[in-house]
């Protein structure tokens, strides 16, 4: 009874057991999966938002270091060496202008 030709192994997938070559089927599966344009668009938007958040966090960290050093009396050239940015970049990224604006607001308060 255990080696009978009439007993077939139980197939739990409820489909006929077909022996197929996986290497032949893979390209067909890849072609059949069409990416959804809406999903790709949302994924790209999310990636862009994460990138913007990282850039803003890096800017805020550099500005915090700039503000501390500026409060200690250092000029832009010395601060640029500490932060690792050029003095021109410090002015171009509005560190200098933002610092002066915050100081004016604090002096009025």
C-alpha positions, 0 to 999 in steps of 0.5 A: 500500500505504501509503494502503490502506483495509484497514490499520488502525493497530496497537492495542497495548492489545489492545482495539478502538480506540473513540473516546470523549469523555473528559469524559463518561467522567470522572464514571463513573470517579469514581463507580466508585472507592469509597474503602476504609474501612480504607485511609482509617482507616489514613491518618487514623491516620498523619496523627494520628501525624505531627501528634502527633510535630510537636507533641511536637517543638515542645514539646521545642524550647520546653522546651530553650529554657526550660531554658537560660534558666532555668539562666541565672537568668531567671524565667518572665515573662522566659522567656515573652517569649523563647519567645513563650508566656504565663507561664500557658501555661508553667506549664500546659504543665508547663515549670516543673514538669518543670524542677524535677523534673529539677533534683531528680533531678540534685541527688540523683545 
